[in-house]
Amino acid sequence: MLIGEGAFAVLVRARALEAQGRDVVHMEIGEPDFQTSPHVIEAGKRALDAGYTKYGPTQGDPELREAIAEYISTTRGISADESQVVVTPGGKPNLFYTMLGLLGPGDEALYPNPGFPMYESMIGCAGAKPVPIPLVEDRGFSIDLDYFRKSLTDRTKLVILNSPQNPTGGTIPAEDIRAIAEMVRDRDLYVLSDEIYSEIVFGDKPTSISTMPGMADKTIILDGFSKAHRMTGWRIGYSVYPKALVSMICMLQVNCASCTASFTQRAAIEALRGPQDDVRAMVEEFARRSAFITDALNSLPGFRCAKPGGAFYAFPNITGTGIGSNELAERLLQEAGVACLGGDAFGEFGEGYLRFSYATALDQIEVAIERIRKMLTAGS
């Protein structure tokens, strides 16, 4: 059964309140509040003027694939070739293609929970069994390694990792990545490493499992331009596949989307090869917001918030309030005018938490915190 994405459902309810004249602070959507860099926009305009309005290669613009391969090789410290890159209309198609291509009835796929809800949805759509692996708060929301080990079976065909993570903002330490690699290296499975937030980190860069010995031919790296380059509406993502999978993925792409829009790919080349000042400035601002919101949430009665390692999400534990995740999220929207998500929108192990996206201006975050504090302390 397909599962929806809770952020968009909450956005609809928040917009309905705004239509009634209510003021709402939006902290539900995972979309940077920064514009696409001007030099990238100009590259897109030039591409349109130059006639990049036709069908392109199913696998992607060769020059963009080369730029992606160079970027992945440099940032991950591995040897990636343009022939391994498949460019898609956003990151989700590569999730879907991977699962449709690798999974079927009787197979199992391990995925992080709480995690991006599309993981579970797409595993189930492929006919396989979704096996949730808990992320542990007191381990910085890294994976429960013992649980992971016990969950591996001969039916496990795919393992999904995400670091930095949505919704927790946590990162998986290098030693945990190493331990996971040791557990899966000799098994008949692939690892899908969702690294879409890889540029948005506030300390050491996360380790990609693709760098571990013996893992390059077992790892699919998923990345894209939506988050770091603020190109959500451009709909352009990519994955780097083991060479053995590329033909199958391209066949799924040609059957589903044909190709990715040609002019957006020309803009993406500029995003990778052009100036990176805007990316660095955005990450610095997110780091400031991260520090502020973590301290602020920890000052609220009944809240406990771990420091995010990356992305732009705070995931406070709210069990101290005595209110369930969905109930508190709904009350915050209706009574306080703060739109956020209940943690169980990201899976069963998300109960007892809320997700706040701090991809909104700092002054709006301050307003949200004070509204939450007022609601929690009313009548106390």
ABEGO torsion letter per residue (X at the ends): XBBBBAAAAAAAAAAAAAAAGBBBBBAABBBBABBBBAAAAAAAAAAAAAGBABBBBAAEBAAAAAAAAAAAAAAAGBBBBAAABBBBBEAAAAAAAAAAAABBBGBBBBBBOBBBAAAAAAAAAAGBBBBBBBBBAAAGGBBBAAAAAAABBAABABBBBBOBBOAAGBBBBAAAAAAAAAAAAABBBBBBBBAAAAABBABBBBBBAAABBGAAAABBBBBEAAAAAGAAAAGBBBBBBBAAAAAAAAAAAAAAAGBBBAAAAAAAAAAAABBAAAAAAAAAAAAAAAAAAAAAAAABBGBBBBBBABEABBBBBAAAAGBBAAAAAAAAAAAAGBBBBBAAAAEAAABGBBBBBABBBAAAAAAAAAAAAAAAABGX
